[in-house]
């Protein structure tokens, strides 16, 4: 039993705080404020708290150490996949939209640890001859490999946290820093605790108070971060992301320090308790991490080193490469704005920044993006003192303390935001906008000509990037209009065919309007044509794709007979087998109509057009005319190209449209022709397009509709 109440107090407080925090995480997730990462964190902390509780109860009641340690070893195994899953999900957005296989494999491998722990719990994995007086568990062979796995999983989790921290820009790092530090405190302590067990082939539960203290500190940091700094932010990760070697280097250094500490403890005897030494090490290490991750400390150290050990303040090659790489990675205008401001803050040590661009609508400069700074509604007029100063100097303007003559909302905003400098974004001598820099992280830092020159150089590059993005958007819109133009051309072509049918009806109506049979046929043709027009207008889409086709059983010869009613004259001769094919009825009817109309128009001498359907390794449709034919050069180079035609007044759309529709069905179009010998088109569909039974009712319905 512990000699004092310090350990039960610390461990009990750690367990209670952790359980309450887990409930808080689950509640946030249920309200939609946290995702899978928060759920994984809750599971990891719950398992960690379970280990602490079991060890506490084992120390308080040594006679029941067996059952408590059995539960603890299962919880220790469950910690591994939970912590790994949290570290690969928290604050990460993978560019491939899915977790890389390396990360998946890591988590899946961690899932074996709970099974290993359950096996050890049943089989037994330690012996403790004098647990009442010396709370040490001597490990059997299998347990050694289990705890080796626990240490490896903890190191891999730290590895992932390091990658997350390295991939975060400074404003994102600010939001997630203390969550990561809390996780590092817990995982780092696990590495320390279990690695000592590996070195000695035993677990010393007397060191558990230090582990509980780390859990208490870690949970406190995480709770503070979520409560005060908001939820997680997402950082883009790719499969090519490589981690720095800090974690591995720290692991190696730790082993060396562990040996030195052991030698020091041997020299000092028992004057210092191992628990006290371990606790001091954990607290000191965590404090060092907090200080080293402080933006203010980093900026002060960086400026000090550059001022006293280098001739120039900036490594321009590195700055330029990083800045250019970031600009090229931006995919949208908003991403570009945020990237520029983030790079500006990191380079010049700022708490935040805002970008103002000129708006043609009101001829003012409005804020389009802000980063960790107040985004105002105020707009700077072209004759405002700030804009005039930027145009007059053509370079960076110091706005600390405001500008003479600047008043109203603009002056209030400059004062409230703590603005320091304004950097113009110019293009060909014209002011497109400016970057307004917020308060500096290091209040004592002074900026000189070297800083201003780098600001102006970066601003010129930003202005070019904004122009390129603007031109890209304009080009995209122009392409959209071009696509719309092509779509309208296809629609006009189909309408032309339908109008041709209507004109034929009108032409014959003057002769046969009194004939009842003609009236019946005319009403049927008008109804069918108007229906097709409505469908065409309502769809107004581009050419069909494979996944947009609405396939259904269609009798090809029956479909050709229906189309024959829309073709002028009685020059079509239909024959063949009425094979059934799985096609899109509306789209395939367009193919038949286009080929038949082309054949009729090509046969200027009144020759007949033969249409044949059948099956030859798959359904086919054959259209043959006795017209003037086509040149070999046109057949080889232009026949299926859009806007290429041999017909006077033709649009060159029909055959291209036919080819696209047939290929969307998985088929092909064959053509053979020679001048003066006519032309033959054969549409071939794949063998699997043949109906596989169950189509009789459908074909009857189609035939009735045709009648």
ZIDA-V904251 format. One record per helix or strand of 3 or more residues. SS is the DSSP state (h for helix, s for strand). FROM is the first residue (numbers start at 0). TO is the last residue. If there is no record, write none. Layout:
BEGIN
SS:FROM:TO
SS:FROM:TO
END
This chain:
BEGIN
h:5:29
h:35:59
h:61:88
s:91:93
h:100:109
h:111:122
s:135:138
h:140:166
h:169:199
s:201:203
h:204:227
s:234:236
h:245:267
h:273:291
h:294:308
h:315:328
h:332:347
s:352:358
s:363:370
h:384:392
h:407:416
s:420:426
s:429:436
h:448:511
h:515:538
h:545:547
s:550:554
h:555:563
s:571:575
s:579:583
h:584:601
s:608:614
s:618:624
h:631:636
h:653:663
s:667:672
s:678:683
h:686:688
h:695:705
END
